[in-house]
Amino acid sequence: MATANQREQDERPESGTGGAPTDLYAFAVRLRRMNGEINRLVQGFAVDHGLHATDIQALAAIMDAEEPMTPGGLRRHLGLTSGAVTACVDRLERAGHIRRVRESADRRVVHLHYAPEARAAARSYFRPLAEATEAARSRFDERDLTVVVRFLEALNEELSAARPAGG
């Protein structure tokens, strides 16, 4: 019986046999590597700040939201229970990463905001990621970068709709 690694070997093009640099395997390898490198940096930030992986996902969701994030929106985004989101928000607030703000006439509505001091700390910590991104961007012209951004947008759209097999 073949191992997963052996099956993968059978599915990937042999080097030098004309496997296109843009085939699915080539993309998969590079996306896994990029994901691993980003995760390495993110995990370091989490450890340094006493946070869980879910807390980091929550911070990213709050930071990237087009409108103020609510606990309910965060729950839907992360696919967590209400209790798990409450625990996450409590940890992030205690650690000084976010603020809960009641901004509307309806006092039940709570918006989550990334605290400015915490945002500055994250910006400082992730400066090497920003510098690496800028160095990589500088190797391409505007037309190439436009295609890259379109690809990343399309991939994120597809991934947001993807569900695990059997799940």
C-alpha positions as CSV (number, residue, x, y, z in Angstrom):
1,M,0.0,0.0,0.0
2,A,1.4,3.4,-1.0
3,T,1.9,6.1,1.6
4,A,0.4,9.6,1.2
5,N,3.9,10.9,0.3
6,Q,4.4,8.2,-2.3
7,R,0.9,8.9,-3.8
8,E,1.8,12.6,-4.0
9,Q,5.1,11.7,-5.7
10,D,3.1,9.8,-8.3
11,E,0.8,12.8,-8.9
12,R,3.5,15.5,-9.3
13,P,5.4,16.1,-12.4
14,E,9.0,14.8,-12.5
15,S,11.5,17.6,-12.6
16,G,12.7,18.3,-16.0
17,T,9.8,16.5,-17.7
18,G,8.1,19.7,-18.8
19,G,5.8,20.2,-15.8
20,A,4.5,23.8,-16.3
21,P,5.7,26.3,-13.7
22,T,2.0,27.4,-13.5
23,D,0.4,24.0,-13.1
24,L,-1.6,23.1,-10.0
25,Y,1.2,21.3,-8.2
26,A,3.5,24.3,-8.7
27,F,0.9,26.6,-7.2
28,A,0.2,24.2,-4.3
29,V,3.8,24.0,-3.3
30,R,4.3,27.7,-3.4
31,L,1.1,28.4,-1.5
32,R,1.9,25.9,1.2
33,R,5.4,27.4,1.6
34,M,4.0,30.9,1.8
35,N,1.3,29.8,4.2
36,G,4.0,28.1,6.4
37,E,6.2,31.2,6.4
38,I,3.3,33.5,7.3
39,N,2.1,31.1,10.0
40,R,5.6,31.0,11.5
41,L,5.5,34.8,11.9
42,V,1.9,34.8,13.2
43,Q,2.6,32.0,15.7
44,G,5.6,34.0,17.0
45,F,3.3,37.0,17.5
46,A,0.7,34.9,19.2
47,V,3.3,33.4,21.6
48,D,4.9,36.8,22.3
49,H,1.5,38.2,23.2
50,G,0.0,35.3,25.0
51,L,-2.7,34.8,22.4
52,H,-4.3,31.7,20.8
53,A,-4.4,31.1,17.0
54,T,-8.1,31.9,17.0
55,D,-7.3,35.3,18.7
56,I,-5.0,36.1,15.8
57,Q,-7.7,35.2,13.3
58,A,-10.1,37.4,15.2
59,L,-7.7,40.3,15.2
60,A,-7.2,40.0,11.4
61,A,-11.0,39.9,10.9
62,I,-11.5,43.0,13.0
63,M,-8.7,44.8,11.3
64,D,-9.8,43.9,7.7
65,A,-13.6,44.4,8.2
66,E,-15.1,46.9,5.9
67,E,-17.5,48.1,8.6
68,P,-17.2,47.9,12.4
69,M,-17.1,44.3,13.5
70,T,-19.6,43.0,16.0
71,P,-19.3,39.9,18.2
72,G,-22.0,38.3,16.0
73,G,-20.2,39.1,12.8
74,L,-17.0,37.7,14.3
75,R,-18.8,34.5,15.3
76,R,-20.1,34.0,11.8
77,H,-16.7,34.9,10.3
78,L,-14.7,32.5,12.5
79,G,-17.4,29.8,12.6
80,L,-17.4,29.7,16.4
81,T,-20.0,29.4,19.1
82,S,-21.2,32.5,20.9
83,G,-19.4,31.3,24.0
84,A,-16.1,30.8,22.2
85,V,-16.3,34.3,20.6
86,T,-17.1,35.8,24.0
87,A,-14.0,34.1,25.5
88,C,-11.8,35.2,22.6
89,V,-13.1,38.9,22.7
90,D,-12.6,38.9,26.5
91,R,-8.9,37.6,26.1
92,L,-8.2,40.2,23.4
93,E,-9.7,43.0,25.5
94,R,-7.9,42.0,28.6
95,A,-4.6,41.9,26.7
96,G,-5.3,45.4,25.3
97,H,-5.6,44.4,21.7
98,I,-9.2,45.5,21.1
99,R,-11.9,47.7,22.6
100,R,-15.6,47.1,22.9
101,V,-17.5,50.2,21.9
102,R,-21.3,50.9,22.1
103,E,-21.6,53.5,19.3
104,S,-25.3,53.5,18.5
105,A,-28.5,54.5,20.2
106,D,-29.1,50.8,20.6
107,R,-26.9,50.0,23.6
108,R,-27.1,46.3,22.8
109,V,-24.9,46.8,19.6
110,V,-21.3,46.4,20.4
111,H,-18.5,47.2,17.9
112,L,-15.0,45.7,18.2
113,H,-12.1,48.0,17.4
114,Y,-8.4,47.2,17.2
115,A,-6.8,49.3,19.9
116,P,-4.3,51.9,18.3
117,E,-1.5,50.9,20.6
118,A,-1.9,47.2,19.8
119,R,-2.1,48.0,16.1
120,A,1.2,49.9,16.4
121,A,2.8,46.9,18.2
122,A,1.5,44.5,15.5
123,R,2.8,46.8,12.7
124,S,6.2,46.8,14.3
125,Y,6.3,43.1,14.8
126,F,5.2,42.3,11.2
127,R,7.5,44.9,9.7
128,P,9.7,42.1,8.2
129,L,6.6,40.7,6.5
130,A,5.8,44.1,5.0
131,E,9.4,44.6,3.9
132,A,9.6,41.2,2.3
133,T,6.3,41.9,0.5
134,E,7.6,45.2,-0.7
135,A,10.9,43.6,-1.9
136,A,9.0,40.9,-3.8
137,R,6.6,43.6,-5.3
138,S,9.6,45.6,-6.5
139,R,10.5,42.7,-8.8
140,F,7.3,43.1,-10.9
141,D,5.8,45.8,-12.9
142,E,2.3,47.3,-12.3
143,R,0.7,45.1,-14.9
144,D,2.1,41.9,-13.4
145,L,1.0,43.0,-9.9
146,T,-2.5,43.7,-11.1
147,V,-2.7,40.1,-12.3
148,V,-1.4,38.8,-9.0
149,V,-4.0,40.8,-7.0
150,R,-6.7,39.5,-9.3
151,F,-5.5,36.0,-8.8
152,L,-5.4,36.4,-5.0
153,E,-8.9,37.9,-4.9
154,A,-10.2,35.1,-7.1
155,L,-8.5,32.5,-4.9
156,N,-9.8,34.0,-1.7
157,E,-13.3,34.1,-3.2
158,E,-13.1,30.4,-4.1
159,L,-11.6,29.4,-0.7
160,S,-14.4,31.2,1.1
161,A,-16.9,29.0,-0.6
162,A,-14.9,25.8,-0.3
163,R,-15.9,23.1,2.1
164,P,-13.9,20.0,3.1
165,A,-14.8,16.8,1.3
166,G,-17.3,14.9,3.4
167,G,-17.9,18.1,5.5
